[in-house]
């Protein structure tokens, strides 16, 4: 089990012939000597909320602690995600920032 705190994040909805699957797409800035990076979680199973953060729990046991004021992607992550959207054989959509995360149905397993 791992914990992650991304610099930027979005929730994507992946729709196939099964129930929709929701995932966190997370981005980090590389800084002066590093490279920007991204990661997508295994699929959201539960959400907890504090004043400043959402904790998205994944199928793998990982937790993405996402600051409520950091919704979106960095430039690199945005290009990667758009490439996924353009090339997928199924529908991938970025959910709006004002989505009520606790009301989504996270029943679909990976």
For each residue, the residues with C-beta under 8 A, 3 or more apart:
1: 60 61 62 63
2: 61 62 63
3: 62 63 64 65
4: 26 39 62 63 64 65
5: 64 65 66 67
6: 9 24 26 27 28 39 64 66 70
7: 27 28 29 70 74
8: 26 27 28 29 70 71 72 73 74 77
9: 6 24 25 26 27 64 66 70 71 72 73
10: 24 25 71 72 73 81 94 95
11: 22 23 24 25 44 56 94 95 99 101
12: 22 23 24 25 40 81 92 93 94 95
13: 20 21 22 91 92 93 95
14: 20 21 22 23 88 90 91 92
15: 20 21 90 91 92 93
16: 21 90 91
17:
18: 21 108
19: 105 107 108
20: 13 14 15 105 108
21: 13 14 15 16 18 43 108 110
22: 11 12 13 14 43 44 95 104 106 108
23: 11 12 14 40 41 42 43 44
24: 6 9 10 11 12 40 41 44 56 58 64 66
25: 9 10 11 12 38 39 40 73 77 81 94
26: 4 6 8 9 38 39 40 41 64 66 77
27: 6 7 8 9 36 37 38 73 74 76 77 78
28: 6 7 8 36 37 38 74
29: 7 8 36 74
30: 33 34 35 36 37
31: 34
32:
33: 30
34: 30 31
35: 30 76
36: 27 28 29 30 74 75 76 77
37: 27 28 30 76
38: 25 26 27 28 73 76 77 80 81
39: 4 6 25 26
40: 12 23 24 25 26
41: 23 24 26 44 56 58 60 62 64
42: 23 58 59 60 62 110
43: 21 22 23 58 59 106 108 109 110
44: 11 22 23 24 41 47 56 57 58 104 106
45: 57 58 59 106
46: 56 57 106
47: 44 54 55 56 57 101 102 106
48: 54 55 57
49: 53 54 55 101 102
50: 53 55
51:
52: 67 68 69
53: 49 50 65 66 67 68
54: 47 48 49 65 66 68 101
55: 47 48 49 50 63 64 65 66
56: 11 24 41 44 46 47 63 64 66 101
57: 44 45 46 47 48 61 62 63
58: 24 41 42 43 44 45 61 62 63 64
59: 42 43 45 109 110
60: 1 41 42
61: 1 2 57 58
62: 1 2 3 4 41 42 57 58
63: 1 2 3 4 55 56 57 58
64: 3 4 5 6 9 24 26 41 55 56 58
65: 3 4 5 53 54 55
66: 5 6 9 24 26 53 54 55 56 70 71
67: 5 52 53 70
68: 52 53 54 71
69: 52
70: 6 7 8 9 66 67
71: 8 9 10 66 68 97
72: 8 9 10 97
73: 8 9 10 25 27 38 77 78 81
74: 7 8 27 28 29 36 77 78
75: 36 78 79
76: 27 35 36 37 38 79 80
77: 8 25 26 27 36 38 73 74 80 81
78: 27 73 74 75 81 82
79: 75 76 82 83
80: 38 76 77 83 84
81: 10 12 25 38 73 77 78 84 85 94
82: 78 79 85 86
83: 79 80 86 87
84: 80 81 87 88 92
85: 81 82 88 92 93
86: 82 83
87: 83 84
88: 14 84 85 91 92
89:
90: 14 15 16
91: 13 14 15 16 88
92: 12 13 14 15 84 85 88
93: 12 13 15 85
94: 10 11 12 25 81
95: 10 11 12 13 22 99
96: 99
97: 71 72
98:
99: 11 95 96 104
100: 103 104
101: 11 47 49 54 56 104
102: 47 49
103: 100
104: 22 44 99 100 101
105: 19 20 108
106: 22 43 44 45 46 47
107: 19
108: 18 19 20 21 22 43 105
109: 43 59
110: 21 42 43 59
